[in-house]
Amino acid sequence: MSDSLTLAMPTHSTPLAVNLRQMIAVLERERQALAALDADDLICSARDKDALCDALAEIAPQALDGETRGLAETARQLNEVNRRVRNLLAANVAARIEALGGPSRRTRATYALGRS
């Protein structure tokens, strides 16, 4: 059994519902790319998400019906999961780099206002 989200397709879908289903598919593809550390697919997913966000930007919350509200909530949850996975991966990489080279010891330059 696949661990992908299965959505029933209604007989007639609005453009909004179609875009939201596409967003869910892209978010699932992004999660798989994160798990596989597939940089190329992550870049493609980011582009697709950006294009879909542009398409959805004009939609007001009042335009959502029960179906599209559920699709939007599913997309929001998937995006949140992907954000957490991305943050965990970044923290893991940072910890490994620090373990290899030790903590950064660079001094930071500070600037003070000059006195007249």
C-alpha positions in Angstrom: 0.0 0.0 0.0 1.4 3.4 -0.9 1.9 6.0 1.8 0.7 8.7 -0.6 -2.5 10.6 0.1 -5.3 9.3 -2.1 -8.0 11.7 -3.0 -11.3 10.8 -4.7 -11.8 12.8 -7.9 -15.2 14.3 -8.2 -16.9 14.1 -11.6 -16.6 17.8 -12.1 -13.6 19.7 -10.7 -13.2 23.5 -10.5 -10.0 25.0 -11.7 -9.3 25.8 -8.0 -9.7 22.1 -7.0 -7.5 21.1 -9.9 -4.7 23.5 -8.8 -5.0 22.4 -5.2 -4.7 18.7 -6.2 -1.6 19.6 -8.3 -0.2 21.4 -5.3 -0.7 18.3 -3.1 1.0 16.2 -5.8 4.0 18.6 -5.9 4.2 18.6 -2.1 4.3 14.8 -2.0 7.0 14.8 -4.7 8.9 17.4 -2.7 8.7 15.1 0.4 10.1 12.2 -1.6 12.9 14.4 -3.0 13.8 15.4 0.5 13.9 11.8 1.7 16.1 10.9 -1.3 18.2 14.1 -1.0 17.4 14.6 -4.7 18.5 18.2 -5.3 17.2 18.3 -8.9 13.7 17.2 -8.0 13.7 19.7 -5.1 14.5 22.5 -7.5 11.7 21.3 -9.9 9.3 21.0 -6.9 10.1 24.6 -5.8 9.5 25.9 -9.3 6.2 24.0 -9.5 5.1 25.2 -6.1 5.9 28.8 -7.0 3.8 28.6 -10.2 0.9 27.1 -8.4 1.1 29.7 -5.6 0.9 32.4 -8.4 -2.2 30.6 -9.8 -3.8 30.4 -6.3 -2.8 33.9 -5.2 -6.0 35.5 -6.5 -8.3 33.2 -4.7 -10.0 34.7 -1.6 -10.8 32.4 1.3 -14.5 33.1 0.8 -14.3 31.3 -2.6 -13.5 28.0 -0.9 -16.2 25.4 -0.7 -16.1 22.3 1.5 -14.0 20.3 -1.0 -11.5 23.0 -1.8 -11.2 23.9 1.9 -10.2 20.3 2.7 -7.7 20.3 -0.2 -6.2 23.5 1.0 -5.9 22.2 4.5 -4.2 19.0 3.2 -1.8 21.1 1.2 -1.0 23.3 4.3 -0.3 20.2 6.4 1.9 18.6 3.8 3.9 21.9 3.4 4.3 22.0 7.2 5.7 18.4 7.3 8.1 19.2 4.4 9.2 22.4 6.2 10.0 20.4 9.3 11.9 17.7 7.4 13.9 20.4 5.6 14.8 22.0 8.9 15.9 18.7 10.4 18.1 18.0 7.4 19.7 21.4 7.6 20.3 21.0 11.3 21.8 17.6 10.7 24.2 19.0 8.1 25.2 21.9 10.3 25.9 19.5 13.2 28.1 17.3 11.0 30.0 20.2 9.6 30.6 21.6 13.1 31.8 18.2 14.2 34.3 18.1 11.4 35.7 21.6 11.8 34.7 22.6 15.2 32.5 25.6 16.0 33.2 28.8 14.0 35.8 30.9 15.8 35.7 33.9 13.5 35.5 37.1 15.4 32.8 39.4 14.3 33.7 42.9 13.4 31.8 45.5 15.3 31.4 49.0 14.2 31.0 52.0 16.5 29.9 55.4 15.5 32.9 57.8 15.1 33.2 60.7 17.4 33.4 64.1 16.0 
